[in-house]
């Protein structure tokens, strides 16, 4: 792995925290003033070794949501489930029953946030098929 100068890393990090839109050219010139061996690097190498690593550390982790966001997402799913339940409460015909089963499947699929949730909904497709067949059987 390439060596990283801690003094340069600290200075670049401070500059980025001070101004997130600072250019790589400015950071590169500042770093060359701190350690002349930085001048041997191309700007692309410098950017990959210093500013990019700092920005990655500063960026919030993907997939980690705050408790408030989780609570809001849960409320949204519960509201969607309540609305779907109200829509499927009293179908008047077989057509309405089939339609409601398909809408329930679509809303469950749309509410799935992660790939594993989508897979879980699709894997339970038999439940929706049973609802459709039950409604179709009522039509005969």
Order of alpha helices (4+ residues) and beta strands (2+ residues): alpha-alpha-alpha-alpha-alpha-alpha-alpha-alpha
